[in-house]
Amino acid sequence: MTIHIETHNGVCHVHVAGEMTIYHAAEIKAELLPCLELGAELEIDLSEVSEMDTAGFQLLLLAKRAALAANKPLRLVAHSPATLEVLDMLNMASYFGDPVIMPRTVH
């Protein structure tokens, strides 16, 4: 799991690659939450998240709540198939308010 953080024009861009699982939750939390202090907005790129469990999802919830408390926008962008699966399974895609394209299921 790697996290790359850049700040441009008041937006803290966080790119997460690899697993967002219980095995990396403490590390992700330690890097993610300070990003709210770096910019006026937070954007989390999930395009390279290969696996997400409920601990990873809880980190996204924590970030969303912290952003709301700080009165700063938070956007989740470029959802990977792993993140889409969890958001769909928990029926939480609309909670974050970001455009999400769910893959079409074939029956």
N, C-alpha and C positions, 0 to 999 in steps of 0.2 A: 504494500500500500504506500502510495506517495501522494503528497499534497503540494501543489505549486500555488503560490499566492503572489498576486501582482495588484498594485493599486494604480488606476488611471482615472483622471478626471473625477475624483471623489467616489469611484466605485471600486470596492475591493473584490477582485475576481479570484475565486478559489476553484482550482481544478483538482478533483479527486480521481486518482487512478488506482485500480485494484479493488480489494475487498473492503466493504464497509460492514464489518461484522464485529461481534463481541470481542474478538481477539485484537482488534485495532481501535476499539471505541474510545479508550482513554487518550490515546495518542491523537486521534482525530479531534476529539473535544478540546484538547489543549491547544491545538492549532487553529481550530475553527472559531471559537468564541472571541478571541482577541481581534479577529478581523472586523468585528462590529465597531471597534474603536478606530480602525484605520481609515474608514471611508464613510461617506454619507449613505451609501447603499452597499448591499452585499449580494453578490451573484455567485451561485455555486454551480459549476459545470459538472454534470454527472455522466458525461458521455463515455468515460472509460472505467466506470464502476463495473467490475466483473461479477460481484456477488454482494447482496445486501440481505441482512437478516433483521430481526426486530430491533436489535441494538443499534444498527445503522440507521434504521428508520427513526428511532427515538432521538438520535442525534439531529436529524433534520427537524423534528418537532421542537427540540430544545433551541435550535438556531432560530426557528420561526418565532417562538415565544420571546426569546431574547431580543430579536429584531423589533418585534411589536412593542416590547417594554422600552426599548431605546428610541422608538418612533422612527425607525429606519426601514426602508423597503428591503425585502429579501426576495430574490428570484432564483428558482431552480431552472436550469436550462440544459438542453441537449441530453435528455433522459436516456440512459442506456436500457437495453432490454431487461437487465436485472432490476433496475430501479422501477421500471414500468410494471414489472410483474408484482413487486411488493406493493406499490401504490394501488394497483388494481385489486389485488387480493384483500387489502385492508379498506378498499373503497375510500381512499383518502386523496385522490388526485385533485379534487376541487378544493380541498382545504388550503393548499398552498397558493391557489389562485393563478397558477402559471399555465400557459397553453401546453397541453400534453396530448400527443397523438398516440392513442392506444392501438396496438397492432390488431388487425382483424383476425378473429378466430374462425377457423374453418371447421365446420361440423360434418 
